[in-house]
Amino acid sequence: MRLGSDALKLPGATTLTAPEQLQQAAEHGLGGLFFRTMLHLSPTLDPGLLREVRSTADRLGLYLESGLGKVNPYGLPESPELRALGDGDTVAGFRRMMEAAAAIGITELWVATAGIKPYSGRLCYDRYRTDVTWTDQLAATAKFCTILAPIARDLGLHLNAETHEEITSFELVRLVEEVGPDVMGITYDTANPLQRAEHPARTAQRVAPYVRQTHLKDAALVHDPHGMRDQMRPNGQGVVDLHWILPALYAANPGLNLSLEIAEVGISSAPQLATRAKDARTGIALYDPIWLDGHPDLTVTELVEYLGLARAFENRIAAGEVPSLAEVSARGFTAEDAWKWVDDSFAYIREVLRDSGIPCDD
């Protein structure tokens, strides 16, 4: 297993070219980069630039992964560039990205179903849209992925749907099995399922057989007057114990790349990681009956285990072992802080790999 990172939130992501980001990654000891979509490698899918990206990664000995974008047709208008790639033909636009990926040997491609929105409570998730049900969105997503499936089969690709904030691991497994595991997999973000009140150990067991890409992420988790509140933390400093997760992933896919997702360095000094900690909204609205009704797969046993994670983390805050959400929110977050996040996370991940007897090829 190799240790790298999602490229989208690393320092320089908005100013460096993809080859320059790869060079920076090598200088910081990363084993590879996961570019969120093919358009982050080249906004026009320029074949020459894409070949340069590939050759740079190969020269530096780095793995190279990428993605396509959202595959929920109800959310596609939020990404007009995907339709524009096909001159108005959305499927043609996705085909162009998939062919461009295959041409440079990228066979694992991230996709997702939605994105978090700047609204209060459950309405920050598209699963609670009032103009279309989540059931209808899932059905439309499966249908669109089924349209893309023959293209993926012809090109030897996998579309890997993320354990994103809005979708449960139960729903993702059903999506993969409906479309077909030969062309569909999972990008496992290890912290996002906390927002669906899932315990990380149980999520890992559900998704491990289908995981082909990763976002290794950790989070604080505390009680809130309306439910729960989370906040990104470096791996090993939150409630996501990778001892529960990495052995299951290795057993299912020993060649899996382990890509971090870190907090984003923004233009302002305010850390992006603090957003939900410093504003008034709560997305994990456990005490909202509509929120609870929207999770029919969640068992009482798993919910109790999940609440225990928060209680244990709150005890650590009270003991002074870890900073509170407010303390982290008050800090700045610079490029130097971002690279320390990477280093601290890698140190913890390597420790877990050693403890678990898993080889680390970096």
ZIURTA-V912531 format. One record per backbone hydrogen bond with DSSP energy under -1.0 kcal/mol. CO is the residue of the C=O (numbers start at 1). NH is the residue of the N-H. Records with the same first field share a line. If there is no record, write none. Layout:
CO=NH ; NH
This chain:
1=361
2=258
3=31
4=260
5=34
10=13
12=15 ; 16
17=21
18=22
19=23
20=24
21=25
22=26
23=27
24=28
25=30
26=29
31=63
32=5
33=65
34=7
37=40
38=42
42=45
46=50
47=51
48=52
49=53
50=54
51=55
52=56
53=57
54=58
55=59
56=60
57=62
63=33
65=35
66=110
67=38
69=112
72=75 ; 76
75=78
76=79
79=82
80=84
81=85
83=86 ; 88
84=87
86=89
89=93
90=94
91=95
92=96
93=97
94=98
95=99
96=100
97=101
98=102
99=103
101=104 ; 106
102=105
107=158
108=66
109=160
110=68 ; 69
111=162
112=71
117=119
120=123
121=124
122=125
124=117
125=128
126=129
133=137
134=138
135=139
136=140
137=141
138=142
139=143
140=144
141=145
142=146
143=147
144=148
145=149
148=152
149=153
150=154
151=155
152=156 ; 157
158=109
159=185
160=111
161=187
162=164
168=172
169=173
170=174
171=175
172=176
173=177
174=178
175=179
176=180
180=183 ; 184
183=159
185=161
186=212 ; 213
187=163
188=215
191=194
192=195
193=196 ; 198
194=197
199=203
200=204
201=205
202=206
203=207
204=208
207=210
208=211
210=186
213=188
215=190
216=261
218=233
219=239
220=231
222=229
224=227
226=287
227=224
229=222
231=220
234=237
239=241
241=244
242=246
245=249
246=250
247=251
248=252
249=253
253=256
258=4
259=216
260=6
264=272
269=333
271=274
272=275
274=278
275=279
283=285
284=228 ; 286
285=288
288=292
289=293
290=294
292=295
295=298
299=303
300=304
301=305
302=306
303=307
304=308
305=309
306=310
307=311
308=312
309=313
310=314
311=315
312=316
313=317
314=318
315=319
316=321
317=320
324=328
325=329
326=330
328=331
334=338
335=339
336=340
337=341
338=342
339=343
340=344
341=345
342=346
343=347
344=348
345=349
346=350
347=351
348=352
349=353
350=354
351=355
352=356
353=358
354=357
360=362
